[in-house]
Amino acid sequence: MLCIFGMLFFLPHILAFEFDPYHKFTKLNLPPGGPIGPESVALDRFNKGPYVGVSDGRILKYQPKVGFVEFAYTAPNRNKTLCDGVSDINLGPICGRIFGISFDSVTGDLYLADTFHGLFVVGPKGGQATLIANSAGGVRFNFLSGVDVNPITREVYFTDASQTFDLRNVIRGNVVPDSSGRLIKYNPTTKEVKVVLDGLPNPVGPANSHNGTFLLYSENSNKRITKYWLQGLKAHTSEVILNLPGNPAKIKRAPKFGEFWVAAKIIVQHPPSVTPFGYKFNSLGKVLIRKALRRQYSKNTIVNVLQEYNVNGGTLFVGSREASYAGKFTKW
C-alpha cells in the first residue's frame, strides 16, 4: 500500500518532466593503464576539450583523434614517476586530486579546486598551476569539493565540504556527516579570500546563476539544494529550493537561462547498492529532467558531475570519480 502511495505521490512530477533529448552515449577513454576518475569536466571558452581532473592529480585535455593529453597539475612537489597513472588515494597529498574546475570566460584562466592542496589557477597554456590559497579565515582547507566562476563579477566561489573528514575517509567509508563545511569566495581583483558561509552540512559544487544574482550549492548529507542570494532584496540569505531522493553532488549551469544540472546517487540498503542519476532543474526548484545513468555507469558507480554545453547541437558531459572514461551524450 505504501509503495502504491509513493508512486501516486511522484506521478505528477514524473509526468511534468521534459523530454530528454540526450540519448547517444560515447565513452571518451582515459589513457590506457593510466589514471581513472574524471571527477570534474569542462570546456574552455573556445569550446575545446573537455578538460578533466583525474586520480593522479593532473588535468587532462581531450583532443580529437589524439585523446587525452596532459594539460596542468597542482601539487607543488609532484613527482611524475611516482604519480602519473596512479589511482591510489593515499598518494593524493603528494600527487594532488582536483575535484572542481571552472574557466573564466574572459581571461581563459582555469580555476582548480584541489581537495588536498587548495585553490589554484592556471593560464590557457596550462602547466604548473599557481596556488591562490590553502586557508580562509585562519582555517586551512580540508576537503575542497567544487568551484565556479561567477559569469558577471568573475569572482570565484568554492566549497570546503568538511573540517572533520576528507576524500580518504569517503573512499574508505569512514564518514559521519557533519556541519563543518564552508562556502568561500576569492576576488581575483583584490586577491581577497573570504568565508561567505560556514556551518554547512557537507556542501558540494557551487554554481552561480546566469545573471550572477545568486548561487546554488548541494547539501550532500541532507539530500537538498540551497540557494544563496548574492544581490537584491534577499542578499545574504539562503533558502532550500529542492529536496532530492538521493545525495546530490556538483551543480552546473545549463545553457538555458535559469536551468542547472546536478549529479546524485540513490542509496538502497537492502541489498546495498548505489544508483547514479542526473537531474536538470530550474532556479525555482522544479525538476525538468530525471536522467537515469545506470546503463552507462554500473549500478554501484558514483557519478559526480553533469555539464551541458550548446555545442554540436547540444552536448552533455558526465564525470565519475570511479570510471576510466568521461561520458559524452549527444542528441539522437
C-alpha positions as a LaTeX table, in Angstrom:
\begin{tabular}{lrrr}
\hline
Residue & $x$ (\AA) & $y$ (\AA) & $z$ (\AA) \\
\hline
Met1 & 0.00 & 0.00 & 0.00 \\
Leu2 & 2.83 & 2.35 & 0.92 \\
Cys3 & 4.57 & 1.60 & $-2.37$ \\
Ile4 & 1.40 & 2.45 & $-4.33$ \\
Phe5 & 1.02 & 5.69 & $-2.40$ \\
Gly6 & 4.62 & 6.60 & $-3.19$ \\
Met7 & 4.05 & 6.01 & $-6.90$ \\
Leu8 & 0.93 & 8.18 & $-6.87$ \\
Phe9 & 2.77 & 10.90 & $-5.00$ \\
Phe10 & 5.59 & 11.10 & $-7.53$ \\
Leu11 & 3.41 & 10.58 & $-10.63$ \\
Pro12 & 2.63 & 14.30 & $-11.22$ \\
His13 & 6.35 & 15.08 & $-11.02$ \\
Ile14 & 7.21 & 12.31 & $-13.44$ \\
Leu15 & 4.58 & 13.47 & $-15.93$ \\
Ala16 & 5.90 & 17.01 & $-15.63$ \\
Phe17 & 9.39 & 16.04 & $-16.80$ \\
Glu18 & 10.57 & 17.42 & $-20.12$ \\
Phe19 & 11.62 & 15.10 & $-22.91$ \\
Asp20 & 15.30 & 14.16 & $-22.55$ \\
Pro21 & 16.96 & 14.54 & $-25.98$ \\
Tyr22 & 20.34 & 13.18 & $-24.88$ \\
His23 & 20.40 & 9.53 & $-25.96$ \\
Lys24 & 23.57 & 8.85 & $-27.93$ \\
Phe25 & 26.36 & 7.97 & $-25.50$ \\
Thr26 & 30.10 & 7.88 & $-26.21$ \\
Lys27 & 32.96 & 6.99 & $-23.91$ \\
Leu28 & 35.96 & 9.31 & $-24.06$ \\
Asn29 & 38.51 & 6.86 & $-22.69$ \\
Leu30 & 41.35 & 7.95 & $-20.45$ \\
Pro31 & 44.87 & 6.82 & $-21.38$ \\
Pro32 & 45.13 & 3.00 & $-21.11$ \\
Gly33 & 46.77 & 1.73 & $-17.95$ \\
Gly34 & 46.67 & 5.23 & $-16.59$ \\
Pro35 & 44.59 & 7.31 & $-14.18$ \\
Ile36 & 40.87 & 6.96 & $-13.54$ \\
Gly37 & 38.09 & 9.13 & $-12.21$ \\
Pro38 & 37.31 & 12.23 & $-14.30$ \\
Glu39 & 35.72 & 13.89 & $-11.27$ \\
Ser40 & 35.30 & 17.28 & $-12.98$ \\
Val41 & 34.57 & 18.18 & $-16.61$ \\
Ala42 & 34.60 & 21.48 & $-18.52$ \\
Leu43 & 35.11 & 23.05 & $-21.94$ \\
Asp44 & 37.21 & 26.18 & $-22.38$ \\
Arg45 & 36.00 & 29.50 & $-23.85$ \\
Phe46 & 36.62 & 28.18 & $-27.37$ \\
Asn47 & 34.60 & 25.02 & $-26.64$ \\
Lys48 & 37.75 & 22.89 & $-26.75$ \\
Gly49 & 38.14 & 19.85 & $-24.56$ \\
Pro50 & 36.70 & 18.51 & $-22.39$ \\
Tyr51 & 39.22 & 19.08 & $-19.63$ \\
Val52 & 39.01 & 16.60 & $-16.75$ \\
Gly53 & 40.60 & 16.23 & $-13.32$ \\
Val54 & 41.81 & 12.66 & $-12.74$ \\
Ser55 & 43.08 & 10.41 & $-9.96$ \\
Asp56 & 46.79 & 11.11 & $-10.40$ \\
Gly57 & 46.43 & 14.82 & $-9.73$ \\
Arg58 & 46.51 & 16.12 & $-13.29$ \\
Ile59 & 44.14 & 17.98 & $-15.57$ \\
Leu60 & 43.90 & 16.23 & $-18.92$ \\
Lys61 & 42.60 & 17.83 & $-22.11$ \\
Tyr62 & 40.77 & 15.82 & $-24.77$ \\
Gln63 & 41.95 & 16.37 & $-28.32$ \\
Pro64 & 40.06 & 14.82 & $-31.25$ \\
Lys65 & 41.98 & 11.97 & $-32.99$ \\
Val66 & 44.55 & 12.09 & $-30.18$ \\
Gly67 & 42.67 & 11.51 & $-26.94$ \\
Phe68 & 43.50 & 12.89 & $-23.53$ \\
Val69 & 46.84 & 14.65 & $-23.05$ \\
Glu70 & 48.34 & 16.35 & $-20.01$ \\
Phe71 & 47.34 & 19.99 & $-19.56$ \\
Ala72 & 48.06 & 21.06 & $-15.97$ \\
Tyr73 & 48.80 & 19.94 & $-12.42$ \\
Thr74 & 48.69 & 21.49 & $-8.95$ \\
Ala75 & 50.85 & 19.66 & $-6.38$ \\
Pro76 & 54.00 & 21.76 & $-5.83$ \\
Asn77 & 56.34 & 18.78 & $-5.41$ \\
Arg78 & 54.58 & 16.37 & $-7.75$ \\
Asn79 & 56.82 & 13.53 & $-8.95$ \\
Lys80 & 55.81 & 12.32 & $-12.42$ \\
Thr81 & 57.50 & 8.95 & $-11.98$ \\
Leu82 & 55.62 & 8.30 & $-8.76$ \\
Cys83 & 52.31 & 9.93 & $-9.67$ \\
Asp84 & 51.49 & 9.61 & $-13.37$ \\
Gly85 & 48.80 & 7.00 & $-13.89$ \\
Val86 & 48.16 & 6.19 & $-10.23$ \\
Ser87 & 44.74 & 5.78 & $-8.65$ \\
Asp88 & 45.88 & 5.30 & $-5.03$ \\
Ile89 & 44.08 & 7.91 & $-2.96$ \\
Asn90 & 46.79 & 7.67 & $-0.29$ \\
Leu91 & 49.09 & 9.44 & $-2.76$ \\
Gly92 & 46.68 & 12.37 & $-3.00$ \\
Pro93 & 48.61 & 14.61 & $-0.59$ \\
Ile94 & 51.71 & 14.13 & $-2.78$ \\
Cys95 & 50.24 & 13.98 & $-6.28$ \\
Gly96 & 47.12 & 16.11 & $-5.79$ \\
Arg97 & 43.48 & 15.42 & $-6.64$ \\
Ile98 & 41.49 & 18.08 & $-8.47$ \\
Phe99 & 37.82 & 17.91 & $-7.54$ \\
Gly100 & 36.49 & 21.00 & $-9.26$ \\
Ile101 & 37.38 & 23.10 & $-12.32$ \\
Ser102 & 35.87 & 26.27 & $-13.78$ \\
Phe103 & 37.00 & 28.58 & $-16.56$ \\
Asp104 & 36.99 & 32.36 & $-16.52$ \\
Ser105 & 35.41 & 33.01 & $-19.93$ \\
Val106 & 37.11 & 36.42 & $-20.19$ \\
Thr107 & 40.74 & 35.53 & $-19.49$ \\
Gly108 & 40.66 & 31.82 & $-20.26$ \\
Asp109 & 42.17 & 31.09 & $-16.85$ \\
Leu110 & 41.21 & 27.78 & $-15.30$ \\
Tyr111 & 40.47 & 27.67 & $-11.57$ \\
Leu112 & 41.20 & 24.38 & $-9.85$ \\
Ala113 & 39.93 & 23.10 & $-6.50$ \\
Asp114 & 42.50 & 20.54 & $-5.36$ \\
Thr115 & 40.87 & 18.69 & $-2.49$ \\
Phe116 & 44.23 & 18.24 & $-0.72$ \\
His117 & 46.24 & 21.33 & $-1.64$ \\
Gly118 & 43.87 & 24.28 & $-2.09$ \\
Leu119 & 42.60 & 26.67 & $-4.74$ \\
Phe120 & 44.81 & 27.14 & $-7.81$ \\
Val121 & 44.71 & 28.93 & $-11.15$ \\
Val122 & 46.45 & 28.12 & $-14.43$ \\
Gly123 & 46.55 & 30.06 & $-17.69$ \\
Pro124 & 45.27 & 28.95 & $-21.10$ \\
Lys125 & 48.60 & 27.27 & $-21.91$ \\
Gly126 & 48.47 & 25.01 & $-18.87$ \\
Gly127 & 51.49 & 23.74 & $-16.93$ \\
Gln128 & 52.03 & 24.02 & $-13.20$ \\
Ala129 & 49.16 & 25.88 & $-11.58$ \\
Thr130 & 49.68 & 28.75 & $-9.15$ \\
Leu131 & 48.41 & 28.40 & $-5.59$ \\
Ile132 & 45.87 & 31.07 & $-4.65$ \\
Ala133 & 45.01 & 29.95 & $-1.13$ \\
Asn134 & 45.04 & 26.92 & 1.16 \\
Ser135 & 43.10 & 28.52 & 4.01 \\
Ala136 & 40.42 & 31.11 & 4.75 \\
Gly137 & 39.60 & 32.91 & 7.97 \\
Gly138 & 42.68 & 31.36 & 9.56 \\
Val139 & 41.40 & 27.81 & 8.96 \\
Arg140 & 43.07 & 25.51 & 6.43 \\
Phe141 & 41.01 & 23.90 & 3.71 \\
Asn142 & 40.37 & 20.26 & 4.42 \\
Phe143 & 38.16 & 18.89 & 1.63 \\
Leu144 & 37.67 & 21.22 & $-1.34$ \\
Ser145 & 34.75 & 19.82 & $-3.31$ \\
Gly146 & 33.90 & 22.23 & $-6.15$ \\
Val147 & 34.48 & 25.64 & $-7.73$ \\
Asp148 & 32.63 & 28.03 & $-10.05$ \\
Val149 & 33.39 & 31.43 & $-11.56$ \\
Asn150 & 30.58 & 33.99 & $-11.39$ \\
Pro151 & 29.89 & 34.84 & $-15.07$ \\
Ile152 & 29.16 & 38.51 & $-14.28$ \\
Thr153 & 31.50 & 39.55 & $-11.45$ \\
Arg154 & 34.17 & 36.89 & $-12.21$ \\
Glu155 & 34.50 & 36.23 & $-8.50$ \\
Val156 & 35.37 & 32.62 & $-7.71$ \\
Tyr157 & 33.19 & 30.62 & $-5.32$ \\
Phe158 & 34.23 & 27.25 & $-3.94$ \\
Thr159 & 33.22 & 24.78 & $-1.25$ \\
Asp160 & 35.15 & 23.08 & 1.56 \\
Ala161 & 32.96 & 20.08 & 2.36 \\
Ser162 & 34.14 & 19.25 & 5.87 \\
Gln163 & 36.68 & 20.05 & 8.55 \\
Thr164 & 36.44 & 16.57 & 10.09 \\
Phe165 & 36.86 & 14.18 & 7.15 \\
Asp166 & 38.47 & 14.23 & 3.72 \\
Leu167 & 38.38 & 12.22 & 0.50 \\
Arg168 & 40.37 & 9.35 & 2.00 \\
Asn169 & 37.70 & 8.89 & 4.66 \\
Val170 & 34.99 & 8.92 & 1.99 \\
Ile171 & 36.73 & 6.24 & $-0.08$ \\
Arg172 & 37.17 & 4.04 & 2.99 \\
Gly173 & 33.61 & 4.57 & 4.14 \\
Asn174 & 34.69 & 6.21 & 7.40 \\
Val175 & 32.38 & 9.21 & 7.30 \\
Val176 & 29.94 & 10.65 & 9.80 \\
Pro177 & 28.14 & 13.60 & 8.14 \\
Asp178 & 28.66 & 16.87 & 9.96 \\
Ser179 & 28.04 & 20.60 & 9.61 \\
Ser180 & 31.57 & 21.94 & 9.39 \\
Gly181 & 31.55 & 22.80 & 5.68 \\
Arg182 & 32.09 & 26.26 & 4.21 \\
Leu183 & 31.29 & 28.37 & 1.15 \\
Ile184 & 34.27 & 30.59 & 0.27 \\
Lys185 & 34.85 & 33.44 & $-2.20$ \\
Tyr186 & 38.01 & 34.57 & $-3.96$ \\
Asn187 & 38.12 & 38.02 & $-5.57$ \\
Pro188 & 40.71 & 37.98 & $-8.39$ \\
Thr189 & 40.89 & 41.78 & $-8.41$ \\
Thr190 & 41.58 & 42.36 & $-4.70$ \\
Lys191 & 43.10 & 38.87 & $-4.11$ \\
Glu192 & 40.90 & 38.57 & $-1.02$ \\
Val193 & 39.78 & 35.12 & 0.16 \\
Lys194 & 36.68 & 35.34 & 2.35 \\
Val195 & 34.41 & 32.85 & 4.10 \\
Val196 & 30.86 & 33.53 & 2.90 \\
Leu197 & 29.03 & 30.84 & 4.90 \\
Asp198 & 30.15 & 28.29 & 7.46 \\
Gly199 & 28.49 & 25.56 & 9.50 \\
Leu200 & 27.20 & 23.92 & 6.31 \\
Pro201 & 26.26 & 20.21 & 6.05 \\
Asn202 & 28.81 & 18.86 & 3.55 \\
Pro203 & 28.42 & 21.44 & 0.76 \\
Val204 & 29.41 & 20.41 & $-2.78$ \\
Gly205 & 29.71 & 22.00 & $-6.18$ \\
Pro206 & 28.60 & 25.66 & $-6.17$ \\
Ala207 & 27.02 & 27.05 & $-9.34$ \\
Asn208 & 26.45 & 30.75 & $-9.94$ \\
Ser209 & 23.28 & 31.87 & $-11.71$ \\
His210 & 23.45 & 33.13 & $-15.28$ \\
Asn211 & 22.94 & 36.74 & $-14.17$ \\
Gly212 & 25.20 & 36.46 & $-11.12$ \\
Thr213 & 22.49 & 37.29 & $-8.56$ \\
Phe214 & 22.59 & 34.01 & $-6.62$ \\
Leu215 & 24.40 & 30.73 & $-6.38$ \\
Leu216 & 23.36 & 27.17 & $-5.61$ \\
Tyr217 & 25.17 & 24.51 & $-3.64$ \\
Ser218 & 24.36 & 20.93 & $-2.70$ \\
Glu219 & 23.96 & 19.83 & 0.89 \\
Asn220 & 25.14 & 16.31 & 0.23 \\
Ser221 & 24.25 & 14.72 & 3.55 \\
Asn222 & 20.84 & 16.49 & 3.71 \\
Lys223 & 19.87 & 15.50 & 0.13 \\
Arg224 & 18.90 & 19.01 & $-0.86$ \\
Ile225 & 19.94 & 22.06 & $-2.87$ \\
Thr226 & 20.18 & 25.51 & $-1.33$ \\
Lys227 & 20.05 & 28.91 & $-2.99$ \\
Tyr228 & 22.20 & 31.70 & $-1.56$ \\
Trp229 & 21.33 & 35.21 & $-2.73$ \\
Leu230 & 24.27 & 37.44 & $-3.68$ \\
Gln231 & 22.26 & 40.51 & $-4.73$ \\
Gly232 & 18.82 & 42.04 & $-4.41$ \\
Leu233 & 16.35 & 42.29 & $-1.53$ \\
Lys234 & 17.24 & 38.80 & $-0.32$ \\
Ala235 & 21.01 & 39.33 & $-0.49$ \\
His236 & 22.98 & 37.26 & 2.05 \\
Thr237 & 20.04 & 34.97 & 2.83 \\
Ser238 & 19.56 & 31.30 & 1.99 \\
Glu239 & 16.62 & 29.08 & 1.11 \\
Val240 & 16.23 & 25.41 & 0.25 \\
Ile241 & 14.76 & 25.08 & $-3.24$ \\
Leu242 & 14.92 & 21.34 & $-3.92$ \\
Asn243 & 14.85 & 18.13 & $-1.91$ \\
Leu244 & 16.06 & 15.01 & $-3.70$ \\
Pro245 & 15.66 & 11.26 & $-3.10$ \\
Gly246 & 19.44 & 10.85 & $-3.29$ \\
Asn247 & 22.64 & 12.58 & $-2.25$ \\
Pro248 & 23.47 & 15.44 & $-4.66$ \\
Ala249 & 26.99 & 16.24 & $-5.83$ \\
Lys250 & 28.18 & 19.07 & $-8.08$ \\
Ile251 & 25.78 & 21.58 & $-9.64$ \\
Lys252 & 26.48 & 23.16 & $-13.06$ \\
Arg253 & 24.73 & 25.83 & $-15.11$ \\
Ala254 & 22.88 & 24.59 & $-18.17$ \\
Pro255 & 22.95 & 26.69 & $-21.39$ \\
Lys256 & 19.36 & 27.88 & $-20.98$ \\
Phe257 & 18.88 & 30.80 & $-18.57$ \\
Gly258 & 17.81 & 29.71 & $-15.11$ \\
Glu259 & 18.48 & 25.99 & $-15.60$ \\
Phe260 & 21.02 & 23.70 & $-13.95$ \\
Trp261 & 22.19 & 20.09 & $-13.74$ \\
Val262 & 23.10 & 18.14 & $-10.62$ \\
Ala263 & 24.51 & 14.64 & $-10.24$ \\
Ala264 & 23.10 & 12.46 & $-7.47$ \\
Lys265 & 23.31 & 8.95 & $-6.06$ \\
Ile266 & 20.41 & 7.00 & $-4.60$ \\
Ile267 & 21.48 & 4.52 & $-1.92$ \\
Val268 & 19.48 & 1.37 & $-1.24$ \\
Gln269 & 20.30 & $-0.51$ & 1.95 \\
His270 & 18.82 & $-3.95$ & 1.24 \\
Pro271 & 20.65 & $-5.24$ & $-0.69$ \\
Pro272 & 23.28 & $-2.46$ & $-0.55$ \\
Ser273 & 23.56 & $-0.62$ & $-3.85$ \\
Val274 & 24.09 & 2.83 & $-5.35$ \\
Thr275 & 22.26 & 4.05 & $-8.44$ \\
Pro276 & 23.52 & 7.16 & $-10.32$ \\
Phe277 & 21.15 & 9.83 & $-11.61$ \\
Gly278 & 21.29 & 13.29 & $-13.13$ \\
Tyr279 & 18.63 & 15.94 & $-12.56$ \\
Lys280 & 18.01 & 19.01 & $-14.66$ \\
Phe281 & 16.10 & 21.66 & $-12.70$ \\
Asn282 & 15.33 & 25.35 & $-12.75$ \\
Ser283 & 16.03 & 28.18 & $-10.32$ \\
Leu284 & 12.65 & 27.67 & $-8.64$ \\
Gly285 & 13.50 & 24.09 & $-7.78$ \\
Lys286 & 11.33 & 22.38 & $-10.40$ \\
Val287 & 12.87 & 19.16 & $-11.75$ \\
Leu288 & 12.78 & 19.24 & $-15.56$ \\
Ile289 & 14.60 & 16.02 & $-16.46$ \\
Arg290 & 15.39 & 12.95 & $-14.37$ \\
Lys291 & 18.16 & 11.12 & $-16.17$ \\
Ala292 & 18.95 & 7.52 & $-15.17$ \\
Leu293 & 22.63 & 6.71 & $-15.73$ \\
Arg294 & 22.67 & 3.06 & $-14.70$ \\
Arg295 & 23.01 & 1.81 & $-18.28$ \\
Gln296 & 26.10 & 3.96 & $-18.98$ \\
Tyr297 & 27.55 & 3.62 & $-15.47$ \\
Ser298 & 27.20 & 0.42 & $-13.47$ \\
Lys299 & 24.73 & 0.29 & $-10.60$ \\
Asn300 & 27.33 & 0.92 & $-7.91$ \\
Thr301 & 29.26 & 3.65 & $-9.73$ \\
Ile302 & 29.03 & 7.18 & $-8.36$ \\
Val303 & 28.52 & 9.99 & $-10.89$ \\
Asn304 & 29.84 & 13.35 & $-9.71$ \\
Val305 & 29.01 & 15.93 & $-12.36$ \\
Leu306 & 26.89 & 16.61 & $-15.46$ \\
Gln307 & 27.90 & 19.57 & $-17.62$ \\
Glu308 & 25.78 & 20.65 & $-20.61$ \\
Tyr309 & 27.03 & 22.83 & $-23.48$ \\
Asn310 & 25.40 & 24.34 & $-26.57$ \\
Val311 & 27.95 & 22.84 & $-28.96$ \\
Asn312 & 27.44 & 20.47 & $-31.89$ \\
Gly313 & 23.69 & 20.73 & $-31.46$ \\
Gly314 & 23.90 & 20.11 & $-27.71$ \\
Thr315 & 26.33 & 18.03 & $-25.65$ \\
Leu316 & 26.10 & 16.69 & $-22.10$ \\
Phe317 & 29.32 & 15.58 & $-20.43$ \\
Val318 & 29.38 & 13.27 & $-17.41$ \\
Gly319 & 32.18 & 12.83 & $-14.89$ \\
Ser320 & 32.61 & 9.98 & $-12.43$ \\
Arg321 & 35.25 & 9.55 & $-9.75$ \\
Glu322 & 35.25 & 5.79 & $-10.37$ \\
Ala323 & 35.18 & 5.50 & $-14.18$ \\
Ser324 & 38.00 & 5.09 & $-16.70$ \\
Tyr325 & 36.30 & 7.43 & $-19.16$ \\
Ala326 & 34.43 & 10.71 & $-19.43$ \\
Gly327 & 30.87 & 10.27 & $-20.68$ \\
Lys328 & 29.51 & 12.26 & $-23.61$ \\
Phe329 & 25.82 & 12.41 & $-24.51$ \\
Thr330 & 24.64 & 13.93 & $-27.77$ \\
Lys331 & 21.14 & 14.26 & $-29.18$ \\
Trp332 & 19.74 & 11.24 & $-31.02$ \\
\hline
\end{tabular}
